[in-house]
């Protein structure tokens, strides 16, 4: 115990005597540990952050009927049961029906508009989203055709189909009953896509307009999961032989996977470069310390000090600096990662306690490797030459 205390006293005294040089080494280690801790935190938090950002680009999974002509709510719930509830951001079912607006044919979509806001947050609405019966969201192209704006009214007409399921011909049109329903326009939809050619109403209003509950043609899902997890959910749903057929929206999942892999590779590369620079800085500082202490080392060897004791002293100084620098860097790294996350992704991150011992361990390892050449230089000192002043 006394030997250990003496050893620590020697190391700490040596560091204090050369505090200017050691402060440079400690600063280099702390900076390296900060970058390491911060980038590793970002590396592991990037999938969640990127996933949240990519959810703004729309749904990444689709449910369609596998056998029947339409999906029921029960079918959709059965498909959702194979996906963890905490990963489902939103699920918007759609029922499409042809309608007539001032004797012109258009497509109307009956959906859960509150869920659409979760699955398609990129939709831009001039006005308000419908939230009550009798309200309608009109695509930009449709609104331009009829010169409607929020606050106006619009009438949708639906021709009831023949008993065999076919639409009445023109000759039969006079005998085909038509449902007319008036809606209040709450908002104009601007997406830059095909949605601008549609009008959107609630599922309940669609049932009232058509006179039947015809089920859904498709359900769009936004799931916060990695591409591998998404594919596993799709495979599980499709292998269960349920009325639901699932597939991924490739343009979203592939883009997310590509960006994520490149970003993680960049983080790994920057971390490796920073650690290499840290090693060079520490090795240079320790080499200067060894050169400065040549006479001291030569005298100790002349008095009988072993190479092992000299190695332990220099390595002890380096490893102590590595431990202190790693401890500082682990907390400074979290602050660095938090600042990056808030400014880039506009969201905070969680502190990973396991990174503290990991950062300290890596810092000690890097410092130990950096001290190898300086320590070898120290034990190669010839006491006779040093004491002669050469």
ZIJODA-V335999 format. One record per helix or strand of 3 or more residues. SS is the DSSP state (alpha for helix, beta for strand). FROM is the first residue (numbers start at 1). TO is the last residue. If there is no record, write none. Layout:
ss=SS from=FROM to=TO
ss=SS from=FROM to=TO
//
This chain:
ss=alpha from=2 to=17
ss=alpha from=19 to=57
ss=beta from=61 to=65
ss=alpha from=73 to=80
ss=alpha from=85 to=87
ss=beta from=88 to=101
ss=beta from=104 to=111
ss=alpha from=113 to=119
ss=beta from=124 to=127
ss=beta from=135 to=139
ss=alpha from=140 to=146
ss=beta from=153 to=159
ss=alpha from=173 to=175
ss=beta from=178 to=190
ss=alpha from=194 to=197
ss=beta from=198 to=202
ss=alpha from=203 to=210
ss=beta from=218 to=223
ss=alpha from=227 to=239
ss=beta from=244 to=248
ss=alpha from=250 to=292
ss=alpha from=294 to=302
ss=alpha from=307 to=344
ss=alpha from=354 to=379
ss=alpha from=383 to=387
//
